Amino acid sequence: MSVPIALEAFHPHALRVLFNPRVRRRPSPAVLALLDAEEVREAQIFIRSWPGYAPSPLRRLDGLADALGLGELLYKDESGRFGLGSFKALGGARAVGWLVARHGTDLTVTAATDGNHGRAVAWAARRFGCRAVIFVHEKVSEGRKRAIAGFGAEVRVAGASYDQAVSACAAEAHRNGWHIVADTAWPGYEEIPRRVMEGYTVLAEEAVQALTAPPTHLVLQAGVGSFAAAIAWSFARRFPDQRPLVLVVEPERAAGCFASCAAGTRTAVSGDLATLMAGLACGEPSSLAWPVLDELAHVFLTVPDEAAIAAMRLLARGTAGDPPIVAGESAVAGLAALVALAHHPELRGKLDLGPHSRVLLFGTEGATDPELYAQLVDETKEPPIAKRPQ
Ligand SMILES: Cc1ncc(COP(=O)(O)O)c(C=O)c1O
């Protein structure tokens, strides 16, 4: 490894790793059928028809790959997606478009959000001509709330966590006859989240188009798991005989997928879910995403906030000739885990990470909260880490 990385900043000792005992080499027919191939195709055609559509860049991080002793490191950079700063437009906006096409514009869509999903739904409501009411929890930053309101949506603050905002949104939707556009599913509510996941498959398809060879590893951050499941599902369909190793990464205190894997069933984690990685601050996996991850994810991992900040800084300054990349807190959980894993001789071996590896990361957001971003990448200042419970 030619370029030393300040490994301590990544807190490798804090990495938690769980190998999934139920992982399957090939997905079961039931999991393959969770998304409908025809709807997936329709979603992709629909999204590609929107004004301003362009595939997001697939960046080569050769310097960093070299520093980590990996063959290839590719970073699908979502920071410019539709000017919204994250991949979320592909899912929430697709679902809003789908609803308007069926019911007309005289409807209200509503969503609970940590920021990015709500912004996408608000953006789509404006674009497709309907009304939006977006629920955020108390910890969502002012910058993110302003961005949502900027698209003409009504923003309501409800509860102390994402899961509480989801409940408030569901209750109000029921009372008022609004259409919930959630990026997570629960038993009895799966049609719209399925539309959302179909939209996310665009990301995988674009990556496949730009790749010269299938990746050996996908490192995917997870909140409710819809994004990771959509990507893992797409690659399993595309490369049934060369399925990449799937690593699912969560913040240490909001690790519902990790907990579900440990329990062998979809499980919610309790606690305040306090993490800087706002987009990943979810306690319970989606009921639609979980069966996919339960079969297709090889490993579940958790990283502390400090590691995410170190990864943001690594990208912000560029490494060994790599161009600087603007990546928000929730975009880098995968990279944070990868850096720690690449330095861990035993896990490196177990996960077959080496000079033959082609690792694909998804930089799922840019500076979606510019003030927070500036604060976190400023290396002269101590980062504002959420307090750990005593
Ligand atoms: C930037 C970013 N990355 C990743 C995710 C995780 O997506 P999911 O909740 O589908 O797991 C989110 C969710 O909001 C996000 O905003």
Ligand as a Chemical Component Dictionary entry (heavy atoms), coordinates in Angstrom:
data_LIG
# 
_chem_comp.id                   LIG 
_chem_comp.type                 NON-POLYMER 
_chem_comp.pdbx_formal_charge   0 
_chem_comp.three_letter_code    LIG 
# 
loop_
_chem_comp_atom.comp_id 
_chem_comp_atom.atom_id 
_chem_comp_atom.alt_atom_id 
_chem_comp_atom.type_symbol 
_chem_comp_atom.charge 
_chem_comp_atom.model_Cartn_x 
_chem_comp_atom.model_Cartn_y 
_chem_comp_atom.model_Cartn_z 
_chem_comp_atom.pdbx_ordinal 
LIG C1 C1 C 0 -27.900 9.703 1.357 1  
LIG C2 C2 C 0 -28.578 8.443 1.709 2  
LIG N1 N1 N 0 -27.923 7.294 1.561 3  
LIG C3 C3 C 0 -28.497 6.112 1.868 4  
LIG C4 C4 C 0 -29.783 6.069 2.358 5  
LIG C5 C5 C 0 -30.348 4.730 2.736 6  
LIG O1 O1 O 0 -31.462 4.350 2.009 7  
LIG P1 P1 P 0 -32.517 3.337 2.651 8  
LIG O2 O2 O 0 -33.242 4.085 3.732 9  
LIG O3 O3 O 0 -33.364 2.933 1.520 10 
LIG O4 O4 O 0 -31.721 2.210 3.237 11 
LIG C6 C6 C 0 -30.512 7.247 2.528 12 
LIG C7 C7 C 0 -31.887 7.227 3.026 13 
LIG O5 O5 O 0 -32.509 8.242 3.244 14 
LIG C8 C8 C 0 -29.888 8.477 2.201 15 
LIG O6 O6 O 0 -30.525 9.638 2.342 16 
# 
loop_
_chem_comp_bond.comp_id 
_chem_comp_bond.atom_id_1 
_chem_comp_bond.atom_id_2 
_chem_comp_bond.value_order 
_chem_comp_bond.pdbx_ordinal 
LIG C1 C2 SING 1  
LIG C2 N1 SING 2  
LIG C2 C8 DOUB 3  
LIG N1 C3 DOUB 4  
LIG C3 C4 SING 5  
LIG C4 C5 SING 6  
LIG C4 C6 DOUB 7  
LIG C5 O1 SING 8  
LIG O1 P1 SING 9  
LIG P1 O2 DOUB 10 
LIG P1 O3 SING 11 
LIG P1 O4 SING 12 
LIG C6 C7 SING 13 
LIG C6 C8 SING 14 
LIG C7 O5 DOUB 15 
LIG C8 O6 SING 16 
# 
